[in-house]
Amino acid sequence: MGANMKKNLVENSAPVDLGHSPNRDRGGLTKKALIAVVVILGCFAVFSFGFHYGVNQIPQAPEGLPADVDISILWDVWNKVEEKYVDRFTLDPQAMIYGAVKGLIGSLGDPYSVFMEPEDSKMFKDDVSGAFEGVGMEINIKEGQLTVVAPLEGTPAQRAGILSGDKIIKVEETYTRDITVEEAVKMIRGPKGTEVKLAILREGWDTFKDFAIVRDVIQIPSTKLEFIENNIAKISIYQFSGNLNFEFSKIVDTITKNNSIEKIILDLRNNPGGLLNEAQLMAGWFLERGDIVTIESFGKDKKEKEYLATGNERLLFYPTVVLINQGSASAAEILAAALRENRDDVKLVGKKSFGKGSVQEPVDLRDGSLLKITVAHWLTPNGNLINELGLDPDIEVEMTEDDYKEDRDPQLEKAIELLETM
C-alpha cells in the first residue's frame, strides 16, 4: 500500500449543442448525435468498470471485521498527515507503515506478541542461533513494567547482584515504561568490555538504585550436578537449550550408578525456559511413558494438543523436590507442573513462578520484518493455565537480599528437610 494511494475522481461536464440540422427527425436526435451519445455512454461504462476493478484490487478489510469498524480512518489520517504536518516533506512512508503495524500489535495488550523491523528481526534470529554479547539476563514486560525474569547463570548480571523480579526503571537515561522488550534489549546489549547503567527498583526499596554492569560474551551452561549429604543428588537446569538432553543423560548415568543416591532435588530457579521439546525430554526421565507433560490450547474453537512423556523412566522412583522462584518461566514451569501433577512424591518449594505460559509463532514477512504472535497457551496436565498465573509452591520459602549477599539458601535447606521425611 503506497503512501499516495488516494481516490481522486474528477468529473468534467459540458453542454452538448445538438444544433438544428436538416437531417434531424421530428421526434428524435440526429444520427450523429445518437452516435455521440453512444460513444459517451460507452466511455463512461469503460471508466466505471476500470474504477471498480481498481478498487477491488486494493486490499480488502479482514474477514470477520465488524460492520461498524471503519478501516478507512487509517487512510484519512494518513492523508491529513501528508497534507498538514509541519515537516511533511521529511515523512518516511515505510516508517509510518511500521508504526501503524506496531500500534496494531500493541493494541492486543500481549507483551509476547511483537512486530520486528528487518534489523530487529535479524538480531532476534542471531540470538536464537548462537552466543551474543551483553549482560546476561532474561527480561520481559510484567504488569506494564520492564522486569527481570532471571539473571542467567555465570553472567555479568548475576555477578552484579541483579535478582529475579527486579524492575528496570531506566536504561542509561531512558525511562522504560513505554518501550518494548526488543527496544530494551537493543539498548542493554553491546560489545564486550563496555558498560551499561541500569536503574533498578526492587521490592522493599523506596527508590531505584543504579547498577553499572560491564558487558561480556554470554555463554550459559545447561546443567550442573552436585551431591548433598551423601544420598541426595542436586541437579540444576539453567536453560532448556538444544543440547540439554544429551548433557542430562550423562548426569542420569552418574546418579543411577551411585548406589548411595536415593533422592533428587531438581533446581529450576532462575531458569527462563527455552525449547519445549527439551522440557518434554526432561519429563521423560521422571515420569511414566505416556504421562501428559503439557497441553497446548489454541483457543475455544480449536482442538487441544497433548504432549506426552516418551522417555525411559530411569528417575521415576526417586523422591523429588523441585525448587522454583520468580525466575522460573516457560519450559521450567511446564516441567515443574508436569512432575507435580503426575507424581504424588514430587513437591515444589520456593516462590511463585513467573507465569509465562504462552506459545509464540514467528512469521517472516515479505520485507525481512518479523511478526512474533501468540498462537496458544500452555496448560498443566490437569488443565490449569500457567500464563500470568504461575505455579504456587507447595511450601513457600522466601529468599531475602541478605540471604543472597551472605550466600545462604533457605529454599535449598527446606528441600533437604522435606526429603528427609519422604
N, C-alpha and C positions, 0 to 999 in steps of 0.2 A: 504494500500500500504506500504510494508516494506521497510526498508532502503536499503536492499540488493537485491531489485528486478532488476535483470540485465539479459540480454540475452547473455550467453556465449556459443557460438556454436563452438565445436572443431571437426574438420574433420581429421580423421586418415586414410590414404590410403596406401596400399602396393600392389606390383605387384603379380598377381596370376600366378604361374607357372603350366601350364596345362600338361607339360611333354610330353613324347612320349609313349603313351600306345598302346599296340597291339589291344585294343578294340576301338581305335579311328577310326571314319568314315573318309573317304577321304574328304568329303565335309563339315564336321562339327566338333563339340566338342564331347568329351566322355560323356556318360550318367552321370558320377559322376560330371563332370564339369558343365553340364547343371543343375543338382540339386543344385550345389553350387551357380550358378548364380541366380537361382530362389530364394534360401534362402536369398542371399544378397539383391536382389530387394525387397523381402518381408519385410525384416528388415527395409530397407530404407523407404518403404511405411508406416510401423507402426510408425517409428520415425517421419516422416513428418506429419502424422495425429496427433500424440501426440503434436508435436511442434505447429501446427496451432491451435489445440484445446486449448492448454495452452495460446497462445497469445490472443485467443478470450475471455478467462476468465479474462484477465486484463481489468479494467475499461476503457471503450472507451471514446473518446472525446465527449463533449456535443453536442447534436443535434443543428444544425444551426451554428456550428463553421465554419467560412470561411475556404476555402481550403488552403489559403495561410498562415494560422496560424499554426505554428508547436509546438504542446504541448510537444513534446519530449524534447524541450530545457530545461524544468524543470529537467528532469532526467539526462540530460547531465551535468548540473550544479551540481546536487546532487552528481553524481559520481566523478566529479572533486574535489568537497569539500572533499569527503571521501579519495580521492587519494592524494591530495596535501596540504590540510590545515595543518598548522604547529601544531595545537593542535587537530588533527583529532581523537585521541584516547579518547578525552573528549566530543565528539559530543553527543548531546541528540536528537535522531531522532524525538521524539514526539514534542520537542520544534521547530525543523526545519519545521515540518508539520504545526504547529500552525503559525509559522512565515510566511510561504507561503500563508496560508489561509488569514491571516490579510493583507498581501500585495494585494491579490486578491480583498478583500472587499475595501481596501483603494483606489484602482485604480478607484472605482466608483466616487470618489470625492463628496460623500454624507456623511456629518458628522453624519447622523442619522442611517445609515446602519453600523452595527458593529458586529464583531465576539468576543465572550467572552469565554475564557478558563473556565474549570469547576469551579474554585474558584470564578472567577468574576461572572459567571452565578448564583451561589448560592447567592452571595451578592446582585445582581440585584433583584432576586426573594424575598429576605428578605426585601428589601426596599419597594417593591410593597405591601407587606403583613402587614407591621407594622411600628412602630416607630423606629428611629435609632439615633445614637449619632454623632454629627458633628457640623457644624457652621450654617446650615440652609439657603442655597441659591441654586437656580436652575442655572446650568451652561451649556454652550454649545459652539460649535465652530461657530464663525461668521467671515467671511472674513479671514479664516485661523488662527484666534487668539482665545484662550480660553476666553470666555466672560461671564459675569454675566447676565443671563436673568432677574432674580429678586431675591432680598433678601426676604426671607419669613417672614411673619408677626410674630413679637414677638420672633425672633430668635437672637442668638449672632451676626450673620452677619448684621442684621438690626441695632442692638444696636451699633455696631462698626462703622456704617456710610457707609457701602457698598451700592452702588447705582446700579440700572439697567444700563447696558451699560458699566460698568467698565470692563477693560481688565485685566486679571490676567497674569502678565508677569512671575512671579516666584512663586512656592510653596516651602517654605523654600529656599534652594539654587538651586533648579532645575528649569531651564527655561522651559516654557510650549509650546513653538512654535511647537514642533514636537510630542507632546504626545496626546493621545486620551482623550476623556471626561472620560471614565471609569478609565484610569490610574490616571487622576487628582482627581477624586472622591476618589480613594483609598488613595491618599496622603493627601487629605484635611480632610477626616474623621478620627475619633479617639475617644478614651474614654472620657467621661465627665470629665471636670476639667483640661484636657491637653490643651496646646496652640499650634496653628499653625500660621506661619508667611506667609502672602501673600503680594507680591509686586504688587501694583495696579496702572494702568495708566488710567487716566480719561480725557475725552475731555476737552481741555483747559489747561492741565498741560504740562509743559516742560519735566518732567521726572516722573518716578514712585515713589510712596510712600509706605512705609511698614505699614501693618496693622497686629497687633498681636491680634488674636481672640481666646478666650477661648471656647472650645467645650462644648456642653451641649446636653441633650436629646431633640430631636426636636419633638415638638407636635404643629401642626399648626391648628388654628381654621378654620372652614369652612366659616363662615359668621358673620356679625355684623350689627345691626340696630341702627341708630341714627335719631333724629328729628331736623330739621333746620327751623327756622323762622316760626314755628307753622304749616305750611302747606306742608312741603317738608319732605319726608322720604328718607334718605340716606342709601342705602344698599351696604355694602362692601362684595364682594365674594373673598376670599383669594386663594381658590383652588377648583377644581371640584372633590371632594372626594366622596366616596360611600354613605355618609350619608347626602350630601348637600340638596337633595330634601326634605328630612324629616325635616331638620332644617329650610329650607326656607318656608315650609308650615306654620310653626308657625309664621314666620315673616309676611307672607301674611295675616294670621288671624288678627294679631295686626294692620296692616295697614288698612285693609278693615273695621274693627270695629271702627276705629278712623275717625269720620266724618269730621274732620278738614284737614285730609291729602288729597291733591289734585294732587300732582306731585311727581315724583321719580327721584333720582339720583342713578344710578347703577354704583358703583365704581369697575372697573376691573383692576385697576392699580396694577402692580407687581403681577399679577396672572399668573403663568406659565402654567396653563392649568390643565389637568387631564383626567377624563373619558368623552368620547363623549356622552354616554348615559345621564350623568348628565347635560351636556350642552343642550341636546335635551329637557330634562325635564324642565330646566330653561326657555327655549324659550316658552314652552307651557303655562306658566303663562302670558306672554306678547303678544303672537301672536294668531291669529285666528287658530282654529283647521284645519289642512291640509296645512298651510303655509309651504313652504320649509325652513328648518333650514340650511341645508348644502347639498352639492353634493359630493359624493365620486367618483373620477375619477381614473380608473385603467390603463389608457393609451389609445392610439388611437384605438387599436384593441379589446377593451373590453367595455361592456355596463356600463354606469354610474349608480350609485345607489343614490336615493334621500332619505333624512331623513326628516320627516315631524313633525310639531308640533302636539302633541296629548294631550295637557293639557286642563284646564278648563277656560282659557282666563280671569282670575279674575283681572289681571292688565292691560288688553288690552286698557282701556280708560284713563289711567293715562299718561299725557305728561311726557316723559322720556328723560333724558340726560345721556349718558354713558361716563364715564371717562376711558381713555386708556393712556398708555405710552409705553416706550420701553420694559417694563417688562410684558406687556400683550401678551400672546402667546397661540398658540394651541387652546384649547377649549374656552379660553377667547376671542380670535379673531373670532372664529366661532359664538359665541353668539352675540358679538357686531355687526358683519356684518349682521346676521340674523335679528336683531331688526331694524337696519337702512334701510335695503333693502326691508323690508316688511311693515314698518310703516313710514308715512310722518312726524309724530310728534316726531321722535327719532333722536337726533343729537349726534355725537361723539365729545368730547372735550379733548384736551391734546396733546400728541405727537404720532408720528407714531409708530405703534405696532411692535413687534419683527419680525414677519414673519415666524412662524413655522406652516406650513400647510401641513404636510405630515403624512402618516399613516405607522406605523411600525408593522410588524407581527413577534412575537417571534417564532423561530423554534428550538425545542430541538433536539440536535444531539446525536449520539449513545454513546459518552463517557462522557456525562454530560455537554459538552460545549453548547453554545447557539449562534444562528445566529439571530440577530435582523435586519430585512431588510425592506426597504421602499417598500411598495406594491401599494400605491395610494397617491393622493393629495386631499386635501380638497378644494372645490370651494365654493364661496359665492352663495346665492340663484340666483344671476344674472349671475353666471358662471365665476366669476373673481377668478384668482389664488391668494392664500394667501401666499404660501411658498416663502420665500426670498423677497417678496414684502411688506408684511404687509398691514395694513389699515391706510390710511391717515385720520386724524380727519377732521371734518367739520370746526372746529375752533381750530387752533393750539395755544397752550399756553405753554410757557417754564417754567420749574421748575429749578431754579438755585441752586447751592450748598448753597448759603446764605439762600435761602428760606427754605431748609431742616434744616439748623442749627437754624434758627430763628422760626421754626415751622409755617411758612407761607404757604398758599396753594392757589396760584393764579388760578390754574386749577379748584379747587372747587368753588372759587369765581366767575369765569366766568360761570360755570354751573348754579349757583344760579341766576346770572344776566340773562342768556339766558332763564331760566324757567319763569322768571317774564314776558317775552314777549310771552309766549306760553299759 
